[in-house]
Amino acid sequence: MPQAAFDHAVSLAKVRPVTEELARAASRLLAAERLHGHKYGTDAMLAATAHMERGGVTVITSDTTDLRRLCLPRIAVEPI
């Protein structure tokens, strides 16, 4: 991807820090879906971040199956 295209994509994204609150929320999502292990850790952190946003939220991912399990119905999960 050319640098200008990457910079544009990043300018449209919201970047959030990883916090203890976020990690605990991700852990609760995993427990609710009875998922565990490193395979789901990143997905859970992304889903927990999406849950904390207000309004319409869309998550773009190459792994829609796992993220759809972790996201509320109000969070759109779209393939990249």
C-alpha positions in Angstrom: 0.0 0.0 0.0 1.4 3.4 -0.9 2.3 5.6 2.1 -0.4 8.2 1.2 -3.1 5.6 1.1 -2.0 4.2 4.5 -1.8 7.6 6.0 -5.4 8.4 4.8 -6.7 5.1 6.2 -5.1 5.8 9.6 -6.5 9.3 9.6 -10.0 7.8 9.4 -9.4 5.3 12.3 -9.7 5.9 16.0 -6.7 4.8 18.0 -7.3 3.8 21.6 -4.8 2.9 24.2 -4.8 -0.5 25.9 -5.8 0.0 29.5 -6.6 -2.3 32.4 -10.3 -1.4 32.0 -10.2 -2.6 28.4 -8.3 -5.8 29.3 -10.9 -6.6 31.9 -13.7 -5.9 29.5 -12.1 -8.2 26.9 -11.7 -10.9 29.5 -15.5 -10.7 30.3 -16.3 -11.0 26.6 -14.2 -14.1 26.3 -15.8 -15.7 29.4 -19.3 -14.9 28.1 -18.5 -16.7 24.8 -16.5 -19.5 26.6 -13.4 -18.7 24.6 -9.9 -18.7 25.9 -6.3 -18.7 24.8 -4.1 -16.4 22.8 -6.0 -17.1 19.6 -8.8 -14.9 20.7 -6.9 -12.2 22.7 -6.5 -9.7 20.0 -10.1 -10.1 18.8 -11.4 -9.7 22.3 -9.4 -6.5 22.8 -10.7 -5.1 19.5 -14.3 -6.1 20.4 -14.0 -4.5 23.9 -12.7 -1.3 22.3 -15.7 -1.3 19.9 -18.1 -1.8 22.8 -16.8 1.3 24.5 -17.5 3.5 21.5 -20.8 5.4 21.2 -23.0 5.4 18.1 -22.5 3.3 15.0 -19.3 1.2 15.0 -17.8 -0.8 12.2 -14.9 -3.2 12.8 -13.0 -4.2 9.7 -11.2 -7.5 10.0 -9.9 -10.6 8.1 -11.5 -12.8 10.7 -15.2 -12.0 10.8 -16.3 -15.2 12.4 -14.6 -14.8 15.8 -15.2 -11.0 16.0 -18.9 -11.5 15.3 -19.1 -13.8 18.3 -17.6 -11.1 20.5 -19.4 -8.0 19.2 -22.8 -6.8 20.1 -25.4 -6.7 17.3 -25.0 -2.9 17.1 -21.4 -3.3 16.0 -21.0 -4.1 12.3 -18.2 -6.5 11.5 -17.1 -6.4 7.9 -14.4 -8.3 6.0 -11.3 -6.6 4.7 
